[in-house]
Amino acid sequence: MSLKALDGIFALLLGVLGLIPVLALAQAWPAKPIRMIVPFPPGGSVDTVARLIAPRMSESLGQSVVIDNRPGASSNIGMELAARSRGDGYTLLANTVPVVANPSLFPKLPFQPEKDFAPISLVVTGPVIILVHPSVPARNVKELIALAKAKPGALNYASAGAGTLPHLAAELLKYYTQTNITQVAYKGGGPALTAAISGEVEITVQTLVAGGGQISAGRLRALAVTSRKRLPQLPEVPTVAESGVPQYEFNTWVGVMAPASTPGAIIKLLNEHVVKAARAPEVNERVVREGAEIVASTPEAFRATIAVETALWAKVIKEMGIRAD
């Protein structure tokens, strides 16, 4: 046998030996409870989805999946904690749009989501609703745009702070329509909603869960939903794209990730358990009732979504001069 052939066999053996610890870890996993970091307070959409799938994952894994709420700094505190954790399959992160927007909103982040996280599954996606106070004369998005262009800067929208879903959804509308609508930032979604109901501001962007009751009661008027298709719960409310802004689409989502160093074999197993939990009939029923839908994607599809949305928000945030403060 030639030396070249021996070298090839030796390299192959080294590769196989290198896989043994990874395969052994995957076979032994999970041997203890798994922590799922949620970088928001209890009760929000990310926390709700995490708490829906965690007990079902616990059942199928044979180990507890424990929610660890670590709110603060537009989810950066929880994200950094997850990014710095060991990639052994015992730390997960459930998060949403800050994964793709924060790298541009906070240029000095000590971590980079695209590099520091391994996507597991995009679990849920859903739109938000553009709402106005009844005193606003606009009956649809087209009329709202005309009103904003007639009085640049005079209209105000309530957000829950920089980098939050209402902020980003509204700024994306301003980006595509080249309108000047002023952000008024509140300390959370509740105060922002209250400000719109009282007429303190004219516009807000909310989920169906937060805004649905206000629409029914006539305290707020729904102009459009931000997805590509109408909500079954509000069939009479058009999409933004139908309302004269064809390129507009904004969906909130919840996905599960792990530290980037987590072995691929464990990521594959985690995906199987997350998908199984997300597709449980009772989970789907709750998610649909709240105006969203189950996706339960592959890791590869979730990675592609993150890449596309990171590039989009980098462009929008730069061109609009959006600041985190």
C-alpha positions in Angstrom: 0.0 0.0 0.0 1.3 3.4 -0.9 2.1 6.2 1.6 -0.5 8.3 -0.1 -3.2 5.7 0.5 -2.1 5.2 4.1 -2.3 9.0 4.6 -5.9 8.9 3.3 -6.9 6.1 5.6 -5.3 7.8 8.6 -7.2 11.1 7.8 -10.4 9.1 7.5 -9.8 7.4 10.9 -9.1 10.8 12.5 -12.3 12.1 11.1 -14.3 9.2 12.5 -12.6 9.4 15.9 -13.4 13.2 16.0 -17.1 12.3 15.5 -17.2 9.9 18.4 -17.5 12.5 21.2 -20.2 14.4 19.3 -22.2 11.2 18.6 -21.8 10.1 22.2 -23.1 13.5 23.4 -26.1 13.3 21.1 -26.9 9.8 22.3 -26.7 10.7 26.0 -28.6 14.0 25.5 -30.7 15.1 27.3 -29.4 14.0 30.7 -30.7 17.0 32.6 -33.3 19.8 32.3 -33.0 22.2 29.4 -33.2 26.0 29.9 -35.1 28.1 27.3 -34.2 31.7 27.6 -37.0 34.2 26.8 -35.5 37.8 26.6 -38.9 39.4 27.5 -41.1 39.5 30.6 -43.8 36.9 31.1 -47.0 37.3 29.2 -45.7 38.6 25.8 -46.0 36.7 22.5 -42.6 35.1 22.7 -43.2 34.0 26.3 -46.6 32.6 25.4 -45.3 30.5 22.5 -42.4 29.3 24.6 -44.7 28.2 27.4 -47.0 26.5 24.9 -44.2 24.3 23.4 -42.0 23.8 26.5 -44.3 21.3 28.4 -44.8 19.3 25.2 -41.1 19.2 24.5 -40.6 18.0 28.1 -43.0 15.1 27.5 -41.2 13.9 24.3 -37.7 14.5 25.6 -38.1 13.0 29.0 -36.5 16.1 30.6 -38.0 19.4 31.8 -37.8 22.4 29.5 -37.7 25.3 31.9 -38.5 28.9 30.8 -36.0 31.5 32.0 -37.2 35.1 31.5 -34.3 37.5 31.0 -35.9 40.8 29.8 -34.1 44.1 29.1 -32.2 46.2 26.6 -34.5 45.3 23.7 -33.9 41.6 24.3 -30.1 42.0 24.2 -29.5 40.9 27.8 -31.2 37.5 27.1 -29.6 37.1 23.7 -26.1 37.7 25.1 -26.6 35.2 27.9 -27.7 32.6 25.3 -24.9 33.4 22.9 -22.3 33.0 25.7 -23.7 29.7 27.0 -22.2 26.3 26.3 -23.3 24.7 23.1 -24.3 21.4 24.8 -28.0 21.4 24.0 -29.0 22.5 27.5 -29.5 26.2 26.6 -32.0 27.4 24.1 -33.3 30.9 23.1 -36.8 31.8 22.0 -36.9 35.2 20.3 -38.4 37.3 17.5 -37.6 40.2 15.3 -34.8 41.7 17.5 -32.7 38.8 16.2 -32.6 40.4 12.8 -33.1 44.1 13.6 -30.8 44.6 16.7 -27.5 44.1 14.8 -28.3 47.3 12.9 -30.0 49.2 15.8 -27.1 48.4 18.1 -23.9 48.5 16.1 -21.7 47.7 19.2 -23.5 44.5 20.2 -21.0 42.1 21.9 -22.6 39.2 19.8 -23.8 38.7 16.3 -27.0 36.6 16.0 -26.2 35.2 12.5 -22.9 34.0 13.7 -23.5 33.2 17.4 -26.8 31.2 17.1 -27.7 28.0 15.4 -31.3 28.2 14.2 -33.5 25.3 15.3 -37.0 26.2 14.0 -39.2 29.1 13.0 -42.2 28.1 15.1 -44.9 30.8 14.6 -45.5 33.7 12.3 -48.3 36.3 12.2 -49.2 39.9 11.3 -49.9 43.0 13.3 -52.7 45.5 12.7 -52.4 49.2 11.9 -54.9 51.0 14.1 -56.1 54.6 14.3 -58.1 56.6 16.8 -61.7 57.0 15.5 -61.1 60.8 15.2 -58.6 60.2 12.4 -60.4 60.9 9.1 -58.5 58.2 7.2 -60.6 55.0 6.5 -57.7 53.1 4.9 -54.0 53.1 4.5 -54.1 55.0 1.2 -56.0 57.8 3.0 -53.6 57.7 6.0 -50.6 58.1 3.6 -52.3 61.1 1.9 -53.0 62.6 5.3 -49.4 62.1 6.4 -48.0 63.7 3.2 -50.4 66.7 3.6 -49.1 67.3 7.1 -45.6 66.0 7.4 -44.7 65.2 11.0 -48.1 66.1 12.4 -49.3 62.6 12.8 -47.9 60.5 15.8 -47.8 56.8 16.3 -47.3 55.0 19.6 -44.6 52.4 19.9 -43.5 50.2 22.8 -39.9 51.6 22.4 -37.0 51.4 20.0 -36.7 48.1 18.2 -40.1 46.8 19.2 -42.6 45.3 16.8 -44.8 48.4 16.6 -41.8 50.6 16.0 -40.4 48.5 13.2 -43.7 47.9 11.5 -44.5 51.6 11.4 -41.0 52.5 10.3 -41.2 50.0 7.4 -44.5 51.6 6.3 -42.8 55.1 6.4 -39.9 53.6 4.4 -42.0 52.3 1.6 -44.4 55.3 1.5 -41.8 58.1 2.1 -44.0 59.6 4.8 -43.0 61.6 7.9 -45.0 60.2 10.9 -43.5 60.9 14.4 -42.8 58.1 16.8 -43.9 58.5 20.4 -42.2 55.8 22.5 -43.9 54.4 25.6 -42.6 51.9 28.2 -44.4 48.9 26.8 -47.2 47.8 24.6 -49.9 48.4 27.2 -49.2 52.1 27.6 -48.8 52.5 23.8 -52.2 51.0 23.3 -53.8 53.2 26.0 -52.3 56.3 24.4 -54.0 55.4 21.1 -57.3 54.7 22.7 -57.3 58.0 24.6 -56.4 59.9 21.4 -53.0 61.1 22.8 -51.6 59.7 19.6 -53.4 59.0 16.3 -51.8 55.6 15.3 -50.5 52.4 16.8 -49.6 49.0 15.6 -50.8 46.0 17.7 -51.4 42.3 17.6 -54.8 40.8 17.3 -54.7 39.7 20.9 -53.9 43.3 22.1 -56.1 45.2 19.6 -58.9 42.9 18.7 -61.2 43.9 21.7 -60.6 47.6 21.0 -61.6 47.2 17.4 -64.8 45.4 18.4 -65.6 48.0 21.0 -65.1 50.8 18.5 -62.3 52.4 20.5 -59.8 51.9 17.6 -60.3 51.5 13.9 -58.4 48.8 12.0 -57.0 50.1 8.7 -54.9 47.1 7.5 -53.1 44.0 8.5 -49.4 43.7 7.7 -49.2 40.2 6.3 -49.7 39.2 2.6 -53.1 37.7 3.4 -56.1 38.9 5.4 -56.8 37.6 8.9 -59.7 35.2 9.1 -60.8 36.9 12.3 -61.0 40.3 10.5 -61.9 39.4 6.9 -63.1 42.9 6.1 -59.8 44.5 7.0 -57.4 44.6 3.9 -53.7 44.0 3.9 -51.3 46.9 3.5 -50.3 45.5 0.1 -53.9 45.6 -1.0 -54.1 49.2 0.2 -51.7 50.7 -2.2 -48.3 49.6 -0.8 -47.7 46.4 -2.8 -44.1 45.8 -1.5 -45.1 46.0 2.2 -45.1 42.9 4.4 -44.3 42.7 8.0 -44.7 39.6 10.1 -43.8 39.0 13.7 -42.5 35.6 14.5 -41.2 33.4 17.2 -38.3 31.0 16.7 -36.0 28.8 18.7 -32.2 28.9 18.5 -29.2 27.5 20.4 -25.6 28.7 20.8 -23.7 28.3 17.5 -21.4 25.7 19.0 -24.2 23.2 19.6 -23.5 20.0 17.6 -25.5 19.5 14.5 -26.8 16.1 15.7 -28.4 17.8 18.7 -29.8 20.6 16.6 -31.5 17.9 14.5 -33.0 16.3 17.5 -34.1 19.6 19.0 -35.8 20.5 15.7 -37.7 17.2 15.8 -39.0 17.9 19.3 -39.8 21.6 18.7 -41.7 20.7 15.5 -43.6 17.9 17.2 -44.6 20.3 20.1 -45.6 23.1 17.7 -47.8 20.8 15.7 -49.8 19.6 18.7 -53.5 20.3 17.9 -54.0 22.3 21.1 -51.0 24.5 20.3 -52.2 25.1 16.8 -55.7 26.0 18.0 -54.4 28.6 20.5 -52.0 30.1 17.9 -54.6 30.4 15.2 -57.1 32.0 17.7 -54.5 34.7 18.4 -54.1 35.6 14.7 -50.9 33.7 13.9 -50.0 30.4 12.3 -47.7 27.5 12.9 -44.7 27.2 10.6 -42.5 24.6 12.4 -39.7 25.0 9.9 -36.4 23.2 9.4 -33.2 24.8 10.7 -32.1 25.6 7.1 -35.4 27.4 6.3 -35.1 29.4 9.5 -31.5 30.4 8.8 -32.6 31.6 5.3 -35.4 33.7 6.9 -32.9 35.3 9.4 -30.5 36.1 6.5 -33.1 37.8 4.4 -34.6 39.8 7.2 -31.3 40.9 8.6 -30.3 42.3 5.2 -33.7 44.1 4.9 -33.5 45.7 8.3 -29.9 46.7 7.8 -31.0 48.7 4.7 -34.2 50.2 6.2 -32.5 51.2 9.5 -29.6 52.8 7.7 -31.7 54.7 5.1 -34.3 55.8 7.6 -31.7 56.8 10.2 -33.5 54.8 12.9 -31.8 55.0 16.3 -32.1 52.7 19.2 -32.4 55.7 21.6 
